Structure formats: C-alpha cells, structure tokens
Amino acid sequence: MSSATAAGRDATCPVLLQQTMPRLQDERPIDLCSYAGKVVLVVNTASYCGFTGQYKGLEALQQRYAARGFVVLGFPSNDFGRQEPGSNTQIAEFCENTFGVRFPMFAKSSVVGAQANPLFRALAQRTGQAPQWNFHKYLVSRDGQEVVSFASAVDPQSRALTKEIERLLAKE
C-alpha cells in the first residue's frame, strides 16, 4: 500500500478499525477498514456456551440490518470456561452447519487481558468494560467514535440492543 493510500485510509477509517485480523475459514488477513462507514456489532463467541444459541439472533440482526449499513463481526475465544476448544476449521463448520452463520467470523483469539487481540483491547479501553463471558457485545458507530457495551446475557433481539442499532443506523 502506498503512503498516499495509507493516508487516505487513515482519514476515512476509524482508528478502532485500523487493523488486520485473520478470517476464521482460511486465516486470510482481512482489513477491518473494509467495515468503515458501517455500524458494527463486535461479539466474542464460543461453540459450547449457554449463550451459543445467540448465533441465531446475531445472524437475524445481520440479515435485518445489512442493507442499511450494519455488520456483525464474530470473534471466537476460548477464554471463558474453555468453551471454544476447537480449531478454526471446526469452529467455522459448527457455526455454518448448526446456526447458518453468514456474518464475518475471525480466527480464534483471546479477548481479555494482556493477550487480548488488539480490537478487544481497544474496545475494553474505550468502554471501560472487558468481556466477562462469551457473547459480550460492542456496538460501534459508523465513525467509530461511539461504542456501547452489552453484557453476554443481552439477547441480540432485545429491544435495548435493536434500539441502539437503529439509533446508530439513523446517524449519518
């Protein structure tokens, strides 16, 4: 990438998204700036958790709001209760075959502590709330300036979350 391109990217991409993360299915690097200008819901996930059924609600949110500039980004993690023990390939197959997940998923990584991936470190710093369990949600505005944190128990279809999504989608 040329320095002119990098400078242009920095001007249009929120600092929060200025990083590259490996995709779940093939670990191909994905520039998170490709989601700049969208309302983004970042979620740490796990295949063997009491909240795993939330995948269905997250996919429904993706389908409901995608055309308006919304995207769910899933980040599998084995940080809580060792509830994500599988390989990236196993996780991808589980998400697709069990819940029909089509929203972007990233390679398994840590989401808490010093070893947390850079996106989750930044989100925790910005909100003052690190995930306490699987399926913690961070809702990020289009410009990356506003970040709202939702605990694991907040269902993706809850009025509290959908109201915030709609509010941020309405802002240009």
Protein Blocks (a to p, Z undefined) as FASTA:
>chain_A
ZZklmmmmmmmmcfklnccdddfklopacdfklmgoiacddddddfbbfklmmmmmmmmm
mmmmmmnopacdddddfkggplalbcfklmmmmmmmmnopabdcdddddfedjklcfklm
mmmmmnopacfbehiacdddfkomaccdddfklcfkbmklmmmmmmmmmpZZ
